Amino acid sequence: MNILVFGIPLREGMAGSVRVRNLLYPLVESKSAYLSNIYFALQADGIDDIGRTDELKIDLNLKNPFSVISYLYRSILFIRGRFSPTDRNIFYLYETPDIKTIFPLLYARFLGYKIVLDIVEDNSHAASFGGVINKFRIKSGAYILKNFQSLIDLNIVISSHLERLLLSYTNKDKVLFIPVTMDISKFTNTEFTKKEVTTLFYGGSFGKKDGLDLLLEAFEKVCEEHETLKLILTGKGENVADFNEFMSLVKASKFSDRIVYKGFIPSGEYQDLLNSCEVFCVIRDNSGAANTGFPSKLAEYLATGRAVIVSNVGDIPKYLIDKQNAILVQPENLSSLVSAIKYLIANPEQIDRIGAQGRLVAMNRFNNKIESQKLVDVLNGSI
């Protein structure tokens, strides 16, 4: 099977890259598929263009007509060059098709690729856009997803809401539910040892739905009573305005000396960092965006075997029970979040106990090997 992944880098990258690697790399390891990759430079921090024939790095500025022409020309050449007349060809697009990706998708369809979408958000609930062009891109994605289903062979969805949404657009055999996944082999299962400093960890896109203002406020309140609390932040802001707004709050915090922003971290270092932290925060607001998707990092955090504080939104209660396998907090509720952090500081043994149960959830419900097999069965069968 020949799979061309379009839009995100495979060798490195943020949550989307991890999701696709978790699903597709087991296919490569079992020799069920081989991969190629077209990715955008804006999503390629830490990735050097080393001239590999199986990948293409694209610089695209929608405000620049010459950039758009170059992007389309190079993409079309690559898509055509990677097509195999003797294999099943899959065009795998992460996220909703939009004005940026629809023309390469149409060309791939024309050549004979099967079109697979991996849908992780409902764009109709987007709260932040980052400019007029990006707003048009996001809104066009919601329209295309609904009205161009005749071009799509399979929609992979990450949440129950998205499953219901896609089923309202197309047939059941064209919708596959796959939640977030993790590779358990990357996460050590060491016994928790209480440290002098308790570390809270957040990693992600710093979007409005991530509830970071509330997390910072809760962190500051707990710091008033506990001198051994620290906050680690990783990732990069997908929306520059949202990111800069939050980082200005971090700089202004009277506890800024206890907050460490590490930026984008390569995957190997990131895994080591996860395995060294005590408490993970998956905070969401109560917006439509938060309730219709699913936290991309949750499976990894659970897999560490440490306690995870997670907002009770969307599909969360389908998998997690408060104080059994995670600490559930009410969205946009400061006292709930403060109480959760204080509880784990006061009862450090719960970090290990709750974390151990959370790790079982990760292994049983978010196992990438199991979910990958579901995908390959569909790719080899109904599409």
C-alpha positions in Angstrom: 0.0 0.0 0.0 1.3 3.4 -1.0 0.3 6.2 1.4 1.0 9.8 0.7 0.6 11.9 3.9 -0.3 15.5 3.0 -0.1 18.6 5.2 2.0 17.7 8.3 5.5 16.5 8.7 6.1 12.9 9.7 9.7 13.0 10.9 8.9 15.5 13.6 6.1 17.8 14.6 3.3 18.6 17.0 0.2 16.6 18.0 -1.0 16.0 14.4 2.3 14.5 13.4 2.3 12.2 16.5 -1.3 11.1 15.7 -0.5 10.1 12.1 2.8 8.5 13.0 1.1 6.4 15.7 -1.4 5.2 13.2 0.8 4.7 10.1 4.2 3.6 11.4 2.9 0.2 12.6 1.8 -0.4 9.0 5.4 0.4 7.8 6.9 -1.9 10.5 4.6 -4.8 9.3 5.5 -4.0 5.7 1.8 -3.4 5.0 2.5 0.1 3.6 5.2 2.6 2.6 4.9 6.3 3.2 5.7 9.6 1.5 5.1 13.0 2.8 4.2 16.6 1.7 4.4 19.0 4.6 4.3 22.8 5.1 7.4 24.6 6.3 5.4 26.5 9.0 4.7 23.1 10.8 8.3 21.9 10.4 10.2 23.3 13.4 13.4 21.3 13.9 13.1 19.5 10.6 15.9 19.9 8.0 15.1 19.5 4.3 17.7 16.9 3.4 16.5 16.3 -0.1 14.8 13.0 0.5 12.9 11.7 -2.5 10.0 10.5 -0.4 9.1 13.9 1.1 8.5 17.4 -0.1 8.8 20.6 2.1 6.5 23.4 1.0 6.7 27.1 1.7 3.3 28.6 1.2 2.1 32.2 1.7 -1.5 32.6 0.6 -1.0 36.3 0.3 1.7 35.8 -2.3 0.4 34.5 -5.8 3.9 33.3 -6.8 4.1 31.2 -3.6 0.7 29.7 -4.3 1.7 28.8 -7.9 4.9 27.3 -6.8 3.1 25.3 -4.1 0.5 23.9 -6.5 3.1 23.1 -9.2 5.5 21.3 -6.9 2.7 19.4 -5.1 1.2 18.2 -8.3 4.5 17.0 -9.6 5.2 15.1 -6.3 1.7 13.6 -6.1 2.0 12.3 -9.7 5.6 11.1 -9.1 4.6 9.1 -6.0 1.6 7.4 -7.6 2.2 3.7 -8.1 0.3 1.9 -10.8 0.8 -1.5 -9.1 -0.3 -0.5 -5.5 -3.3 0.7 -3.7 -2.6 4.5 -3.5 -3.9 6.5 -0.5 -3.9 10.3 -0.2 -4.0 10.8 3.6 -4.9 14.4 4.6 -4.7 15.4 8.2 -7.5 17.8 9.2 -10.3 19.1 7.1 -9.6 20.0 3.4 -9.8 23.7 2.8 -8.8 26.3 0.2 -5.1 25.5 0.8 -5.4 21.7 0.3 -8.4 21.1 -1.9 -6.7 21.4 -5.3 -3.9 18.8 -4.5 -6.7 16.6 -3.1 -8.7 17.0 -6.4 -5.6 16.1 -8.4 -4.8 13.1 -6.3 -8.4 11.9 -6.8 -8.1 12.4 -10.5 -5.0 10.3 -10.7 -6.7 7.4 -8.8 -5.7 7.9 -5.1 -8.2 6.9 -2.5 -8.8 9.9 -0.3 -8.6 9.6 3.5 -9.3 12.4 5.9 -8.2 12.5 9.5 -10.6 14.9 11.2 -9.8 16.1 14.7 -11.8 19.3 14.9 -15.2 20.7 13.9 -14.2 23.9 12.1 -17.7 25.3 12.5 -16.8 25.8 16.2 -13.4 27.6 15.6 -13.0 30.5 18.0 -9.7 32.0 16.9 -8.7 32.6 13.3 -5.5 34.6 13.1 -6.5 36.9 10.3 -9.0 37.2 7.5 -7.3 34.7 5.1 -7.0 32.1 7.8 -10.6 32.7 8.8 -11.7 32.1 5.2 -9.5 28.9 5.1 -11.1 27.5 8.3 -14.7 28.4 7.3 -14.1 27.0 3.8 -13.0 23.7 5.4 -16.4 23.3 7.2 -18.2 23.8 3.9 -15.9 21.5 1.9 -16.2 18.7 4.5 -20.0 18.8 4.3 -20.5 19.2 0.6 -17.6 17.3 -1.1 -18.1 13.9 0.5 -18.5 12.3 -2.9 -14.7 12.8 -3.3 -13.9 11.2 0.1 -13.4 7.4 0.6 -12.8 7.4 4.3 -13.2 9.9 7.2 -11.3 9.1 10.3 -12.8 10.9 13.3 -11.4 11.5 16.8 -14.6 12.1 18.8 -18.2 11.0 19.2 -19.4 14.5 18.1 -17.3 14.3 14.9 -18.6 10.7 14.3 -22.2 12.0 14.5 -21.4 14.9 12.3 -19.8 12.9 9.5 -22.6 10.3 9.7 -25.0 13.2 8.9 -22.9 13.9 5.8 -22.1 10.5 4.4 -22.5 6.7 4.7 -21.5 4.7 7.8 -18.9 2.7 5.9 -17.0 5.9 5.2 -16.6 6.9 8.8 -14.1 5.3 11.2 -13.8 6.3 14.8 -10.2 6.3 16.1 -9.5 8.2 19.3 -6.2 9.6 20.4 -3.4 7.0 20.5 0.0 6.4 22.1 2.9 4.0 21.7 3.2 2.4 25.1 6.8 1.3 24.4 7.9 5.0 24.6 6.7 5.4 28.2 8.6 4.1 31.1 6.6 2.7 34.1 8.8 3.7 37.0 7.6 3.9 40.6 6.8 7.4 41.6 9.1 9.0 44.1 8.0 12.2 45.8 10.3 15.1 44.9 10.9 18.4 46.7 9.4 20.2 43.7 6.0 19.2 42.3 5.9 19.8 38.5 2.8 20.6 36.5 3.1 20.1 32.8 1.2 21.5 29.8 2.1 20.9 26.2 0.1 22.0 23.2 -1.0 24.7 20.8 -1.8 27.5 23.3 -5.2 28.0 21.8 -8.2 29.7 23.3 -9.9 26.4 24.0 -7.0 25.2 26.0 -8.0 27.2 29.1 -4.5 28.4 29.8 -5.6 31.6 31.5 -7.4 29.5 34.1 -4.4 27.2 34.5 -2.1 30.1 35.1 -4.5 31.6 37.6 -4.9 28.3 39.5 -1.1 27.9 39.5 -0.6 31.3 41.0 -3.2 30.7 43.8 -1.6 27.4 44.8 1.9 29.0 44.7 0.7 31.3 47.4 0.6 28.3 49.8 3.2 26.0 48.3 6.7 27.1 47.5 7.6 23.8 45.8 5.3 24.0 42.8 6.6 24.6 39.2 4.9 24.8 35.8 6.5 23.6 32.6 5.1 24.7 29.2 6.0 23.2 25.8 4.8 23.6 22.3 4.2 26.6 20.1 1.2 28.8 19.4 -0.7 27.9 16.3 -2.4 31.3 16.6 0.3 34.0 17.2 -2.0 36.5 18.8 -3.4 33.9 21.3 0.1 32.7 22.1 1.6 36.2 22.6 -1.4 37.2 24.8 -0.9 34.2 27.1 2.9 34.6 27.3 2.5 38.2 28.3 0.4 37.0 31.3 3.2 34.5 32.1 5.8 37.3 32.1 3.7 39.5 34.3 3.0 36.7 36.8 4.6 37.3 40.2 5.5 33.6 40.1 7.1 33.8 36.6 10.4 32.5 38.1 8.6 29.1 38.7 7.4 28.9 35.1 9.6 27.4 32.4 8.7 27.7 28.7 10.7 25.2 26.7 9.2 25.9 23.3 9.0 23.2 20.7 11.0 20.1 21.7 12.1 17.3 19.4 10.3 14.0 20.0 13.1 12.2 21.8 13.6 15.0 24.3 9.9 15.4 24.7 9.5 11.8 25.6 12.2 12.1 28.3 10.5 15.2 29.7 7.1 13.5 29.9 8.6 10.6 31.8 10.2 12.9 34.3 7.1 15.0 35.3 4.6 14.4 38.1 1.3 16.0 37.2 -0.1 16.6 33.7 -2.7 19.2 32.9 -5.3 18.9 30.1 -7.4 22.0 30.7 -10.2 23.0 28.4 -12.7 25.8 28.4 -16.4 25.0 27.9 -16.5 26.1 24.2 -17.9 24.2 21.3 -14.3 23.6 20.1 -13.4 22.0 23.4 -16.5 19.8 23.6 -16.5 18.6 20.0 -12.9 17.5 19.6 -10.7 15.5 22.0 -7.5 16.4 23.8 -4.7 15.2 21.5 -2.1 14.8 24.3 -4.3 12.9 26.8 -3.2 9.4 25.8 0.4 10.2 26.2 0.0 11.8 29.5 -2.0 8.8 30.8 0.7 6.5 29.5 3.3 8.0 31.8 1.6 6.4 34.8 1.3 9.8 36.5 -1.8 11.7 37.5 -3.6 13.8 34.9 -5.8 16.7 35.7 -8.4 17.0 32.9 -11.4 19.1 32.2 -14.6 17.2 32.1 -15.7 18.1 28.5 -16.8 16.2 25.4 -15.9 12.4 25.5 -13.8 12.6 28.6 -16.4 10.9 30.9 -16.5 8.0 28.4 -13.0 7.0 29.4 -12.1 8.6 32.8 -13.6 8.6 36.3 -12.7 11.3 38.9 -10.0 10.2 41.4 -10.0 6.7 39.9 -7.9 7.1 36.8 -7.6 10.8 36.5 -8.6 14.0 38.3 -11.6 15.5 36.6 -12.3 19.2 37.0 -15.2 21.3 35.8 -14.4 23.5 32.8 -13.9 27.3 33.5 -14.1 26.6 37.2 -11.1 28.0 39.1 -11.9 26.5 42.5 -12.2 23.0 41.0 -8.8 23.3 39.4 -7.1 24.8 42.4 -8.6 22.0 44.6 -7.3 19.3 42.2 -3.7 20.7 42.3 -3.8 21.0 46.1 -5.2 17.5 46.4 -2.2 16.0 44.6 0.3 18.1 46.5 -1.3 17.1 49.8 -1.6 13.4 48.8 1.4 12.6 46.6 0.8 8.9 46.8 -2.3 9.5 44.6 0.0 10.7 41.8 1.2 7.1 41.5 -2.1 5.3 42.3 -4.3 7.4 40.0 -1.5 7.4 37.4 -1.3 3.6 37.4 -5.0 3.3 36.6 -4.7 6.0 34.0 -1.9 4.1 32.3 -4.3 1.0 32.1 -6.8 3.2 30.3 -4.1 4.3 27.8 -3.1 0.7 27.2 -6.6 -0.6 26.8 -8.4 2.3 25.0 -5.7 4.3 23.3 -3.3 1.7 22.1 -1.9 2.7 18.7 -1.2 -0.9 17.6 -4.9 -1.9 18.0 -6.2 1.3 16.4 -3.7 1.0 13.5 -4.9 -2.5 12.8 -8.5 -1.2 12.6 -7.3 1.3 10.0 -5.4 -1.1 7.9 -8.4 -3.5 7.8 -10.5 -0.7 6.4 -7.9 0.4 3.9 -7.4 -3.1 2.6 -11.1 -3.8 2.6 -14.0 -1.4 2.0 -12.3 1.6 0.3 
